[in-house]
Amino acid sequence: MTRIVVLGDALLDIDVVGAVGRLCPDAPAPVLDDVVERVRPGGAALAAHLLALDGYDVVLVAPLAGDAAAARLRAALHRSVHVLAVPHEGETPVKKRMCAGDRVLLRVDTGTTGDIGALPRHTADALGAADAVLVADYGRGLADRPDVRTALAGLHRSVPVVWDPHPRGAEPVAGVRLVTPNIDEALGWAARLGMDTPSAGRGGRLSSACRIAPGLATAWQAGAVAVTVGDLGAVVAYASGAPAVMPATEVRHGDTCGAGDRFAAAAAAALASGAVTSEAVQEAVRAAGTYVAAGGAAGLAGPGGPRTSDHQQRPDAVVRDVRRNGGTVVATGGCFDLLHAGHVETLRAARRLGDCLVVCMNSDESVRRLKGAGRPVVHQDDRRRLLEALTDVDAVLVFDEDTPERVLRELRPDVWAKGGDYAGTDLPEAAVVASWGGDVVVLPYLQGRSTTDLVRAVSAARPAPAAPAAPAAPAAPSAPSAPSMQGAS
């Protein structure tokens, strides 16, 4: 399993949510009635929590005090996160938001920064076994400690490090793969570093990010800098060359608290899985947008919590979370070589049958055995990404066998759905699904759509190859010349 180490400052976030229907009699202030308290991890702990929800093996290295707030923070953290607590003599930082519904009225921050002790002795082992490291710096001193910076600088170059900076925090260690400031943090750091800082008004945020990101990458000696610009997406830049813009999908409503942690965590996860930097930033933009649209931090309610990144989650995490809430797990399968309207209709119908849809997709080798040497037309990584981009698909699981029986035994879906072209036939996986009480259903089929027909149509539309040119007539013999001595025997 992919392992990610999150190193940084852990906070406790609390939302006190109620309704406002009147003002105080003694002051023009709203009265919050019928309140409920929602507790969740914050800072580095939120990033670790989100990665655990996504199904990754997560180690959190963070200062933790011995107070009641730290106990509440541990209880709110996903149970699979392995915590390496750094001794901390101060109080646990607490961010408390007073909310009327989804509108924040006031935020109160408490907690003192005390002395931070040495890193736990197992930290070096955790870093050495990591597929990626995320530094979530919230300006409380951990990222500035010499032992932390030495440990990070000593990592093998193949281990990607993502650094999520803070305005009052430490400069990233030289050589990190990616730094992920938001536009305000980027402008603040540019000023600290003596760079020109253009205005960051609404119309100029993207331009400002494009202009300062390369300079930050140079100053920090970072592989790349990705500056997030809210609803505009992110700008990723290297020390030289033109910056690239990764546009965001429009999100009309949502809580943006924690979106930066979601962005950095998704980028680290993508790099851990072998993505190049631009691909990781694209995935991070998409994951952050999905997180905000799903309710953001307000959607996290205690241990486990609801899903926070629909397409980012791994299949086992999707199934686990749906089952925890008493929901119905639906799965379907196929090659999905050239995605067409028939696929979309089947997936849409399948998703309506339950609370999540996991697509079991044949690998390239599996498709080749089933369809022949010319297939698949589209590589499995691209097929997976196309499926994950569909709102009706919650997760994609790629399998190598000819049938999905093995992965079905792992997922144990409540419903196994297939397209209508299987109507009236006995599916080989039916007995497997029935063994745990699941149901097998056939969904309506959109006539006239198939990948095979598309391949044939494309082949028929190709221009016929040009006829070979007629052989040239032999040249007339020339007058005899004196014999050459070259090659004479």
C-alpha positions as CSV (number, residue, x, y, z in Angstrom):
1,M,0.0,0.0,0.0
2,T,1.2,3.5,-0.8
3,R,2.6,5.2,2.3
4,I,2.6,9.0,2.8
5,V,4.1,10.8,5.8
6,V,2.5,14.0,6.8
7,L,4.8,16.2,8.9
8,G,3.6,19.5,10.4
9,D,1.4,21.3,12.9
10,A,-1.8,19.6,14.0
11,L,-4.8,21.7,15.1
12,L,-8.3,21.0,16.4
13,D,-11.1,22.5,14.4
14,I,-14.5,23.0,16.0
15,D,-17.7,24.4,14.3
16,V,-20.5,25.6,16.6
17,V,-23.5,25.5,14.2
18,G,-26.9,26.9,14.9
19,A,-29.7,29.1,13.7
20,V,-30.0,32.9,13.9
21,G,-33.5,34.4,14.3
22,R,-33.0,37.4,16.6
23,L,-30.5,39.9,17.9
24,C,-29.2,40.4,21.4
25,P,-31.3,42.9,23.4
26,D,-28.2,44.6,24.6
27,A,-26.1,44.7,21.4
28,P,-26.6,44.5,17.6
29,A,-25.2,41.0,17.6
30,P,-27.0,37.8,16.3
31,V,-28.1,35.1,18.8
32,L,-27.1,31.6,17.8
33,D,-29.8,29.2,19.0
34,D,-30.0,25.3,19.0
35,V,-26.3,24.9,18.5
36,V,-24.5,21.6,17.8
37,E,-20.7,21.2,17.9
38,R,-18.8,19.5,15.1
39,V,-15.2,18.5,15.8
40,R,-12.7,17.6,13.1
41,P,-8.9,17.5,12.7
42,G,-7.2,20.6,11.4
43,G,-3.9,21.6,9.8
44,A,-1.5,18.7,9.2
45,A,-4.0,16.4,11.0
46,L,-6.7,17.3,8.4
47,A,-4.3,16.4,5.5
48,A,-3.5,13.1,7.2
49,H,-7.2,12.4,7.8
50,L,-8.1,13.1,4.2
51,L,-5.4,10.8,2.9
52,A,-6.5,8.1,5.2
53,L,-10.1,8.5,3.9
54,D,-8.6,8.1,0.4
55,G,-7.2,4.7,1.5
56,Y,-3.5,5.5,1.9
57,D,-1.2,4.3,4.6
58,V,-0.6,7.5,6.5
59,V,1.9,8.4,9.3
60,L,1.4,11.8,11.0
61,V,4.4,13.4,12.6
62,A,3.2,16.4,14.6
63,P,3.6,18.2,18.0
64,L,0.8,17.0,20.4
65,A,0.3,18.4,23.8
66,G,-1.1,16.5,26.7
67,D,-4.3,18.5,27.1
68,A,-8.0,17.8,26.5
69,A,-8.0,19.4,23.1
70,A,-5.3,17.0,22.0
71,A,-7.4,14.1,23.2
72,R,-10.3,15.4,21.2
73,L,-8.1,15.8,18.1
74,R,-6.9,12.2,18.4
75,A,-10.4,11.0,18.7
76,A,-11.5,12.9,15.6
77,L,-8.6,11.6,13.5
78,H,-9.2,8.7,11.1
79,R,-8.5,5.5,13.1
80,S,-6.0,4.2,10.5
81,V,-3.6,7.2,10.8
82,H,-0.4,6.2,12.7
83,V,0.6,9.1,14.9
84,L,4.2,9.9,15.9
85,A,3.7,12.5,18.5
86,V,6.4,15.2,18.9
87,P,6.6,16.4,22.6
88,H,5.0,19.7,22.9
89,E,4.8,21.8,26.1
90,G,2.3,24.4,24.8
91,E,-1.5,24.1,24.3
92,T,-3.1,22.4,21.4
93,P,-4.1,25.1,18.8
94,V,-7.9,25.3,18.5
95,K,-9.9,27.1,15.7
96,K,-13.5,27.5,16.7
97,R,-16.0,28.9,14.1
98,M,-19.4,30.1,15.0
99,C,-21.7,29.4,12.1
100,A,-25.3,30.2,11.2
101,G,-26.0,27.3,8.9
102,D,-23.2,27.3,6.4
103,R,-22.3,31.0,7.0
104,V,-19.4,31.8,9.4
105,L,-20.2,34.6,11.8
106,L,-17.0,34.6,13.9
107,R,-13.8,32.6,14.4
108,V,-11.9,32.3,17.7
109,D,-8.3,31.0,17.8
110,T,-6.8,29.7,21.0
111,G,-3.7,27.7,22.0
112,T,-0.2,28.8,22.8
113,T,3.0,27.8,21.0
114,G,5.3,26.1,23.5
115,D,8.6,24.3,23.3
116,I,8.8,21.5,20.7
117,G,10.8,18.4,21.6
118,A,12.9,16.2,19.4
119,L,11.4,14.0,16.6
120,P,10.4,10.6,17.8
121,R,13.0,7.9,17.1
122,H,10.8,6.1,14.6
123,T,10.5,9.2,12.4
124,A,13.6,8.3,10.3
125,D,12.1,4.8,9.6
126,A,8.8,6.3,8.6
127,L,10.5,8.8,6.2
128,G,12.7,6.2,4.8
129,A,9.7,4.0,3.9
130,A,7.6,6.8,2.5
131,D,6.4,7.0,-1.1
132,A,5.9,10.8,-0.6
133,V,6.1,13.3,2.2
134,L,3.8,16.3,2.8
135,V,5.0,19.1,5.0
136,A,2.0,21.0,6.3
137,D,3.5,24.1,7.9
138,Y,1.2,26.2,10.0
139,G,3.9,28.5,11.3
140,R,4.2,27.0,14.8
141,G,7.8,26.1,14.6
142,L,8.1,22.4,13.7
143,A,9.1,23.0,10.0
144,D,11.9,25.4,11.2
145,R,13.6,22.9,13.5
146,P,17.1,21.8,12.4
147,D,16.5,18.1,13.0
148,V,13.3,18.3,10.8
149,R,15.1,20.1,8.0
150,T,18.1,17.8,8.1
151,A,15.8,14.7,7.9
152,L,14.0,16.2,4.9
153,A,17.1,17.2,3.2
154,G,18.5,13.7,3.6
155,L,15.7,12.0,1.8
156,H,16.5,10.1,-1.4
157,R,15.8,12.2,-4.5
158,S,13.2,9.7,-5.6
159,V,10.9,10.5,-2.6
160,P,8.7,13.5,-3.6
161,V,8.3,16.2,-0.9
162,V,5.3,18.6,-1.1
163,W,5.6,21.7,1.1
164,D,2.5,23.6,2.0
165,P,3.8,26.9,3.3
166,H,2.5,29.4,5.9
167,P,3.0,33.2,5.9
168,R,4.7,32.9,9.3
169,G,6.3,29.6,8.6
170,A,9.7,28.4,7.5
171,E,11.2,28.5,4.0
172,P,10.9,25.2,2.2
173,V,13.9,22.9,2.3
174,A,15.9,23.2,-0.9
175,G,15.1,20.5,-3.4
176,V,11.5,19.7,-2.6
177,R,9.4,18.6,-5.5
178,L,6.5,21.0,-5.1
179,V,5.5,24.0,-3.0
180,T,1.8,24.9,-2.8
181,P,1.1,28.4,-1.5
182,N,-2.2,30.1,-2.2
183,I,-2.0,33.5,-4.0
184,D,-2.0,35.5,-0.7
185,E,0.8,33.3,0.8
186,A,2.7,33.6,-2.5
187,L,2.5,37.4,-2.5
188,G,3.6,37.5,1.1
189,W,6.6,35.3,0.5
190,A,7.5,37.2,-2.6
191,A,7.6,40.4,-0.4
192,R,9.7,38.6,2.3
193,L,12.2,37.5,-0.4
194,G,12.5,41.0,-1.9
195,M,10.7,40.2,-5.1
196,D,8.3,42.6,-6.9
197,T,4.8,42.0,-5.7
198,P,2.0,42.9,-8.2
199,S,-1.5,43.7,-7.0
200,A,-3.7,40.6,-6.4
201,G,-7.1,42.1,-7.2
202,R,-9.8,39.7,-8.5
203,G,-9.0,40.4,-12.1
204,G,-5.2,40.1,-11.5
205,R,-4.9,37.0,-9.4
206,L,-4.0,34.8,-12.2
207,S,-1.5,37.3,-13.7
208,S,0.1,37.8,-10.3
209,A,0.5,34.1,-9.8
210,C,2.1,33.7,-13.3
211,R,4.5,36.5,-12.6
212,I,5.8,35.5,-9.1
213,A,5.7,31.7,-9.2
214,P,8.9,31.2,-11.3
215,G,10.8,33.6,-9.0
216,L,9.6,31.6,-5.9
217,A,10.7,28.3,-7.5
218,T,14.1,29.9,-8.1
219,A,14.4,31.4,-4.6
220,W,13.3,28.2,-2.9
221,Q,15.3,25.9,-5.2
222,A,12.1,23.9,-5.6
223,G,11.2,21.6,-8.5
224,A,8.0,23.6,-9.0
225,V,5.6,26.0,-7.3
226,A,1.9,25.6,-7.7
227,V,0.1,28.8,-6.7
228,T,-3.6,28.2,-6.0
229,V,-6.0,31.1,-7.1
230,G,-9.3,29.9,-5.7
231,D,-12.0,29.4,-8.3
232,L,-9.5,30.0,-11.1
233,G,-7.5,26.9,-10.4
234,A,-3.8,26.9,-10.0
235,V,-0.6,28.1,-11.7
236,V,2.3,25.7,-11.8
237,A,5.7,27.1,-12.7
238,Y,9.3,26.0,-12.7
239,A,12.4,28.1,-12.4
240,S,12.4,28.7,-16.1
241,G,9.8,28.4,-18.9
242,A,6.2,29.6,-19.2
243,P,3.9,28.8,-16.3
244,A,1.0,26.4,-16.9
245,V,-2.6,27.2,-15.8
246,M,-4.7,24.3,-14.4
247,P,-8.3,25.6,-14.5
248,A,-10.8,24.6,-11.8
249,T,-14.2,23.3,-12.4
250,E,-16.8,25.9,-11.4
251,V,-18.2,25.4,-7.8
252,R,-21.1,27.6,-7.0
253,H,-21.4,26.9,-3.3
254,G,-19.2,25.2,-0.7
255,D,-17.0,25.7,2.4
256,T,-13.4,26.5,1.3
257,C,-12.0,25.8,4.8
258,G,-9.4,23.0,4.4
259,A,-9.3,23.3,0.6
260,G,-5.5,24.0,0.7
261,D,-4.9,20.9,2.8
262,R,-7.0,18.9,0.3
263,F,-5.0,20.4,-2.6
264,A,-1.6,19.6,-1.0
265,A,-2.7,16.1,0.1
266,A,-4.0,15.2,-3.3
267,A,-0.8,16.5,-5.0
268,A,1.4,14.4,-2.6
269,A,-0.8,11.3,-3.3
270,A,-0.5,11.7,-7.0
271,L,3.2,12.1,-6.9
272,A,3.5,9.1,-4.6
273,S,1.6,7.1,-7.3
274,G,4.1,8.1,-10.0
275,A,2.4,11.2,-11.6
276,V,4.6,13.9,-13.0
277,T,4.3,17.3,-11.4
278,S,1.8,18.8,-13.9
279,E,-0.4,15.8,-13.6
280,A,-0.3,16.0,-9.8
281,V,-1.3,19.6,-9.8
282,Q,-4.2,18.8,-12.2
283,E,-5.4,16.1,-9.8
284,A,-5.0,18.4,-6.8
285,V,-7.1,21.2,-8.5
286,R,-9.8,18.6,-9.3
287,A,-9.7,17.1,-5.8
288,A,-9.9,20.5,-4.1
289,G,-12.9,21.5,-6.2
290,T,-14.7,18.2,-5.4
291,Y,-14.0,18.7,-1.7
292,V,-15.4,22.3,-1.7
293,A,-18.5,21.2,-3.7
294,A,-19.1,18.3,-1.2
295,G,-19.2,20.7,1.8
296,G,-15.5,21.1,2.5
297,A,-14.5,21.0,6.1
298,A,-18.1,21.3,7.2
299,G,-18.8,17.9,5.7
300,L,-16.3,16.2,8.0
301,A,-18.2,15.1,11.1
302,G,-16.0,13.1,13.5
303,P,-14.0,9.9,13.0
304,G,-14.3,8.5,9.5
305,G,-16.6,11.2,8.3
306,P,-18.3,11.4,4.9
307,R,-16.4,11.1,1.7
308,T,-14.5,14.3,0.8
309,S,-13.2,13.6,-2.7
310,D,-15.5,11.5,-4.8
311,H,-13.1,10.5,-7.6
312,Q,-9.9,10.7,-5.6
313,Q,-10.9,7.9,-3.2
314,R,-9.7,4.4,-3.6
315,P,-12.4,1.7,-4.1
316,D,-11.9,0.1,-0.7
317,A,-12.3,3.4,1.0
318,V,-15.4,4.2,-0.9
319,V,-17.0,0.9,0.0
320,R,-16.0,1.2,3.7
321,D,-17.4,4.7,4.1
322,V,-20.7,3.8,2.4
323,R,-21.1,0.7,4.5
324,R,-20.3,2.6,7.7
325,N,-23.3,4.9,6.9
326,G,-25.6,1.9,6.1
327,G,-25.6,2.6,2.3
328,T,-25.8,0.4,-0.7
329,V,-22.7,-0.4,-2.8
330,V,-23.2,-0.8,-6.5
331,A,-20.5,-2.1,-8.9
332,T,-20.4,-2.6,-12.7
333,G,-17.7,-3.7,-15.1
334,G,-16.4,-3.6,-18.6
335,C,-13.5,-2.6,-20.9
336,F,-14.7,1.0,-21.6
337,D,-12.3,1.2,-24.4
338,L,-13.9,4.1,-26.3
339,L,-16.2,5.8,-23.9
340,H,-19.6,6.4,-25.7
341,A,-23.2,7.4,-24.9
342,G,-24.2,3.8,-24.2
343,H,-21.5,3.6,-21.4
344,V,-22.7,6.9,-19.9
345,E,-26.3,5.8,-19.8
346,T,-25.4,2.5,-18.2
347,L,-23.2,4.1,-15.5
348,R,-25.8,6.8,-14.8
349,A,-28.5,4.1,-14.3
350,A,-26.2,2.0,-12.1
351,R,-25.4,4.9,-9.8
352,R,-29.1,5.5,-9.1
353,L,-29.3,2.0,-7.6
354,G,-27.3,2.8,-4.5
355,D,-25.0,5.2,-2.7
356,C,-21.8,4.7,-4.6
357,L,-20.7,3.2,-7.9
358,V,-17.4,1.3,-8.3
359,V,-16.4,0.5,-11.9
360,C,-14.4,-2.7,-12.3
361,M,-12.4,-2.1,-15.5
362,N,-10.4,-4.6,-17.5
363,S,-6.7,-3.9,-17.8
364,D,-4.9,-3.6,-21.2
365,E,-3.8,-7.2,-21.0
366,S,-7.3,-8.4,-20.1
367,V,-8.8,-6.4,-23.0
368,R,-6.2,-7.8,-25.4
369,R,-7.1,-11.4,-24.5
370,L,-10.8,-10.7,-24.8
371,K,-10.9,-8.5,-27.9
372,G,-7.8,-9.3,-29.9
373,A,-4.4,-7.9,-30.7
374,G,-5.7,-4.5,-31.9
375,R,-7.4,-3.6,-28.7
376,P,-7.6,-1.7,-26.5
377,V,-7.5,1.5,-28.5
378,V,-7.1,3.6,-25.4
379,H,-4.5,2.8,-22.7
380,Q,-5.9,1.7,-19.3
381,D,-4.6,4.8,-17.4
382,D,-6.5,7.1,-19.8
383,R,-9.6,4.9,-19.7
384,R,-9.5,5.1,-15.9
385,R,-9.1,8.9,-15.9
386,L,-12.1,9.3,-18.2
387,L,-14.3,7.1,-16.0
388,E,-13.2,9.0,-12.9
389,A,-14.1,12.3,-14.5
390,L,-17.8,11.2,-14.7
391,T,-19.9,12.4,-11.8
392,D,-21.7,9.1,-11.5
393,V,-18.5,7.1,-10.9
394,D,-17.1,7.1,-7.4
395,A,-14.1,4.9,-7.9
396,V,-12.4,2.7,-10.6
397,L,-10.7,-0.6,-9.9
398,V,-8.5,-2.1,-12.6
399,F,-8.3,-5.9,-12.8
400,D,-6.1,-8.2,-14.9
401,E,-8.2,-11.4,-15.1
402,D,-10.7,-12.2,-17.9
403,T,-13.7,-11.9,-15.4
404,P,-14.0,-9.6,-12.4
405,E,-14.8,-12.4,-9.9
406,R,-11.7,-11.9,-7.8
407,V,-12.3,-8.1,-7.3
408,L,-16.0,-8.8,-6.7
409,R,-15.0,-11.0,-3.8
410,E,-12.9,-8.1,-2.4
411,L,-15.6,-5.5,-2.9
412,R,-18.6,-7.6,-2.1
413,P,-21.1,-5.2,-3.7
414,D,-24.7,-5.2,-2.8
415,V,-25.6,-4.8,-6.5
416,W,-23.7,-6.0,-9.6
417,A,-25.1,-4.2,-12.6
418,K,-24.4,-4.9,-16.3
419,G,-25.5,-3.3,-19.5
420,G,-28.6,-4.5,-21.4
421,D,-26.6,-6.4,-24.0
422,Y,-26.4,-9.2,-21.4
423,A,-30.2,-9.5,-21.0
424,G,-31.3,-13.1,-20.9
425,T,-27.8,-14.5,-20.5
426,D,-26.2,-16.2,-17.5
427,L,-23.4,-14.1,-16.1
428,P,-20.5,-16.1,-14.8
429,E,-20.1,-13.7,-11.8
430,A,-23.8,-14.1,-10.7
431,A,-23.0,-17.1,-8.4
432,V,-20.2,-15.2,-6.8
433,V,-22.4,-12.1,-6.1
434,A,-25.2,-14.4,-4.8
435,S,-22.8,-16.0,-2.3
436,W,-22.9,-13.0,0.0
437,G,-26.6,-12.1,-0.7
438,G,-25.9,-9.6,-3.5
439,D,-28.1,-9.0,-6.5
440,V,-27.3,-9.1,-10.2
441,V,-29.3,-6.8,-12.5
442,V,-29.2,-5.9,-16.2
443,L,-29.7,-2.3,-17.1
444,P,-31.4,-0.8,-20.2
445,Y,-29.1,-0.7,-23.2
446,L,-28.8,2.2,-25.6
447,Q,-29.2,0.7,-29.0
448,G,-26.7,1.3,-31.8
449,R,-23.7,2.2,-29.6
450,S,-20.7,0.0,-29.2
451,T,-16.9,0.3,-29.1
452,T,-16.5,-2.3,-31.8
453,D,-18.8,-0.4,-34.2
454,L,-16.9,2.8,-33.4
455,V,-13.6,1.1,-34.3
456,R,-15.1,-0.2,-37.5
457,A,-16.5,3.2,-38.5
458,V,-13.1,4.9,-37.9
459,S,-11.3,2.3,-39.9
460,A,-13.8,2.6,-42.8
461,A,-13.4,6.4,-42.8
462,R,-9.7,6.2,-43.3
463,P,-8.5,7.0,-46.9
464,A,-7.3,4.0,-48.9
465,P,-3.6,3.8,-49.2
466,A,-2.2,5.2,-52.4
467,A,-1.4,2.7,-55.2
468,P,2.2,2.0,-55.5
469,A,3.9,3.9,-58.4
470,A,4.6,2.0,-61.6
471,P,8.2,0.9,-62.0
472,A,10.3,3.3,-64.0
473,A,11.2,2.3,-67.5
474,P,14.8,1.1,-67.8
475,A,17.3,3.8,-68.9
476,A,18.7,3.7,-72.4
477,P,22.2,2.2,-72.5
478,S,24.9,4.8,-72.6
479,A,27.9,4.7,-74.8
480,P,30.6,2.4,-73.6
481,S,33.4,4.1,-71.6
482,A,36.8,3.1,-70.7
483,P,36.9,0.4,-68.1
484,S,37.5,1.6,-64.5
485,M,40.3,0.1,-62.5
486,Q,38.2,0.3,-59.3
487,G,37.2,-3.1,-58.1
488,A,39.3,-4.9,-60.8
489,S,40.4,-8.3,-59.8
